[in-house]
Amino acid sequence: MEQRAVVAGQQVARRILVVDDEVTIAESVAARLRAEGFTVDMAHDGPAAVAAVEAGAPDLVVLDVMLPGFDGLEVCRRIQAGRGVPVLMLTARTDETDQLIGLGVGADDYLTKPFSMRVLAARVHALLRRMDRAAERDDAIIIVGDLRIDLDQRRVWRSDVEAQLTPLEFELLARLARRPRVVLARERLLEEVWDWADAAGTRAVDSHIKALRRKLGPDLIRTVHGVGYALEAR
């Protein structure tokens, strides 16, 4: 079934950009995603990936870390600095530090090679469902202390200074802000924000919390060790 979204009242096919310098892998991923009903474009180096995002406005990017030109981490930084787009990062590295760096520069999820095409497709669908739920919310503004979140425009201010957040950082902050000063477990945040439950993925939650503190202040979110996090905006 073709995957479609509604844009300006018209249905259009979901577009995914696959970026990998290994042509065989890129074509295999693209073939699976086309079988899932997506329109797929491909790029095979860092500069081409950034140009493709700017030109094609994809709904999601599947991005390999190791690329010629400049690597996937730099690609992620550049595209998130422009228009926020969900990023599923692919890596051949098993070092947890590398994975956390990827999440820290704006990736929403990651898969370690070799991976199952079924799992990749499931992660893509999960990321897009989360974005759809965010887009369908009623217009609303959340205010907690000096923090203001515009859910409709997807903008965030603290002490009247706007912060630029990635799509996933925004979703995580909004989830915490809906229940200020209530501790939410890492596993719950992973399930509700990422739309999948895997204890190993709680590191992704930690990495995005660090990014929010860096952008909005270290006192914004309180850590309850062994449990989770709570929003503590003054």
VOROGU-615908 format. One record per residue (C-alpha): x, y, z; residue number from 1; residue in three letters. Coordinates in steps of 0.25 Angstrom, whole numbers. Example, Ala and Ser with C-alpha at 12.3 -4.5 7.8 and 13.67 -1.06 7.14 Angstrom:
2
c1;c2;c3;resi;resn
49;-18;31;1;ALA .
55;-4;29;2;SER .
END
This chain:
234
c1;c2;c3;resi;resn
0;0;0;1;MET .
5;14;-4;2;GLU .
9;22;8;3;GLN .
2;36;7;4;ARG .
1;49;15;5;ALA .
-8;60;14;6;VAL .
-1;73;10;7;VAL .
-9;86;7;8;ALA .
-22;78;6;9;GLY .
-16;68;-5;10;GLN .
-10;54;-3;11;GLN .
4;52;-7;12;VAL .
13;40;-6;13;ALA .
23;40;6;14;ARG .
37;43;1;15;ARG .
49;36;8;16;ILE .
64;40;5;17;LEU .
73;28;6;18;VAL .
88;32;8;19;VAL .
99;21;7;20;ASP .
112;21;0;21;ASP .
110;6;-2;22;GLU .
102;5;-14;23;VAL .
97;-9;-12;24;THR .
92;-6;2;25;ILE .
86;7;-2;26;ALA .
78;0;-13;27;GLU .
74;-11;-4;28;SER .
68;-1;6;29;VAL .
62;7;-5;30;ALA .
55;-6;-11;31;ALA .
49;-10;3;32;ARG .
44;4;5;33;LEU .
38;5;-8;34;ARG .
31;-9;-6;35;ALA .
25;-2;7;36;GLU .
19;9;-2;37;GLY .
29;20;-1;38;PHE .
35;29;-11;39;THR .
50;28;-10;40;VAL .
62;36;-14;41;ASP .
77;33;-12;42;MET .
90;40;-10;43;ALA .
104;34;-8;44;HIS .
112;45;-1;45;ASP .
111;56;9;46;GLY .
109;68;0;47;PRO .
99;61;-9;48;ALA .
91;57;3;49;ALA .
90;71;8;50;VAL .
87;76;-6;51;ALA .
76;66;-7;52;ALA .
69;70;6;53;VAL .
69;84;2;54;GLU .
64;81;-12;55;ALA .
54;70;-9;56;GLY .
48;73;5;57;ALA .
48;58;9;58;PRO .
38;53;20;59;ASP .
50;45;26;60;LEU .
65;42;24;61;VAL .
71;28;25;62;VAL .
86;33;27;63;LEU .
99;25;28;64;ASP .
110;30;37;65;VAL .
122;27;28;66;MET .
121;35;16;67;LEU .
131;42;6;68;PRO .
131;57;5;69;GLY .
127;59;20;70;PHE .
121;48;29;71;ASP .
107;46;33;72;GLY .
109;53;46;73;LEU .
112;66;39;74;GLU .
100;63;29;75;VAL .
91;62;41;76;CYS .
96;75;47;77;ARG .
94;82;34;78;ARG .
80;77;31;79;ILE .
75;79;45;80;GLN .
80;93;45;81;ALA .
72;96;33;82;GLY .
58;89;33;83;ARG .
56;79;44;84;GLY .
54;65;38;85;VAL .
54;51;45;86;PRO .
67;44;43;87;VAL .
69;29;44;88;LEU .
84;27;45;89;MET .
91;14;40;90;LEU .
105;11;46;91;THR .
115;-1;45;92;ALA .
121;3;58;93;ARG .
116;-4;71;94;THR .
123;6;80;95;ASP .
112;13;89;96;GLU .
119;26;89;97;THR .
118;27;74;98;ASP .
103;24;74;99;GLN .
101;35;85;100;LEU .
108;45;77;101;ILE .
99;42;65;102;GLY .
87;44;74;103;LEU .
93;57;80;104;GLY .
94;64;67;105;VAL .
79;61;64;106;GLY .
77;47;59;107;ALA .
64;41;64;108;ASP .
68;27;64;109;ASP .
79;18;59;110;TYR .
81;4;54;111;LEU .
95;-4;55;112;THR .
99;-12;42;113;LYS .
96;-23;39;114;PRO .
81;-20;41;115;PHE .
68;-27;37;116;SER .
60;-20;26;117;MET .
48;-23;34;118;ARG .
53;-15;46;119;VAL .
57;-4;38;120;LEU .
43;-3;32;121;ALA .
37;-3;45;122;ALA .
46;8;51;123;ARG .
43;17;39;124;VAL .
28;15;41;125;HIS .
29;17;56;126;ALA .
36;31;53;127;LEU .
26;35;43;128;LEU .
14;31;52;129;ARG .
20;40;63;130;ARG .
21;52;53;131;MET .
7;50;49;132;ASP .
2;50;63;133;ARG .
9;63;66;134;ALA .
3;69;53;135;ALA .
-11;65;57;136;GLU .
-11;72;71;137;ARG .
-21;83;73;138;ASP .
-14;97;74;139;ASP .
-9;99;87;140;ALA .
2;106;95;141;ILE .
8;100;108;142;ILE .
14;109;118;143;ILE .
22;104;130;144;VAL .
30;115;137;145;GLY .
38;123;127;146;ASP .
37;112;117;147;LEU .
27;113;106;148;ARG .
24;103;95;149;ILE .
15;105;83;150;ASP .
10;92;78;151;LEU .
4;97;66;152;ASP .
16;105;61;153;GLN .
26;95;67;154;ARG .
34;106;74;155;ARG .
40;107;88;156;VAL .
45;119;96;157;TRP .
51;120;110;158;ARG .
52;134;116;159;SER .
47;139;103;160;ASP .
59;134;95;161;VAL .
55;124;84;162;GLU .
63;110;84;163;ALA .
64;102;71;164;GLN .
60;88;74;165;LEU .
60;75;65;166;THR .
47;68;63;167;PRO .
50;58;73;168;LEU .
55;68;84;169;GLU .
42;76;82;170;PHE .
34;63;84;171;GLU .
42;59;97;172;LEU .
41;73;103;173;LEU .
26;74;100;174;ALA .
23;60;106;175;ARG .
31;65;119;176;LEU .
24;79;119;177;ALA .
10;72;119;178;ARG .
13;67;133;179;ARG .
22;77;139;180;PRO .
30;72;152;181;ARG .
25;58;150;182;VAL .
36;48;148;183;VAL .
34;40;135;184;LEU .
42;27;134;185;ALA .
52;25;122;186;ARG .
44;13;117;187;GLU .
31;21;117;188;ARG .
38;32;109;189;LEU .
44;23;99;190;LEU .
30;16;97;191;GLU .
22;29;96;192;GLU .
32;38;88;193;VAL .
40;28;80;194;TRP .
28;19;78;195;ASP .
36;6;81;196;TRP .
40;-1;94;197;ALA .
54;-6;96;198;ASP .
62;-5;109;199;ALA .
75;-3;101;200;ALA .
68;9;95;201;GLY .
68;17;108;202;THR .
82;22;104;203;ARG .
75;30;93;204;ALA .
66;37;103;205;VAL .
78;41;112;206;ASP .
85;47;99;207;SER .
73;55;95;208;HIS .
71;60;110;209;ILE .
86;65;109;210;LYS .
83;72;96;211;ALA .
71;79;103;212;LEU .
79;83;115;213;ARG .
90;89;105;214;ARG .
80;97;97;215;LYS .
70;101;109;216;LEU .
78;101;121;217;GLY .
84;91;131;218;PRO .
73;93;141;219;ASP .
62;90;132;220;LEU .
60;75;134;221;ILE .
63;68;147;222;ARG .
69;54;147;223;THR .
64;44;156;224;VAL .
74;33;156;225;HIS .
70;19;153;226;GLY .
56;24;149;227;VAL .
55;36;139;228;GLY .
53;51;137;229;TYR .
44;62;141;230;ALA .
42;76;135;231;LEU .
46;86;146;232;GLU .
45;100;139;233;ALA .
45;111;148;234;ARG .
END
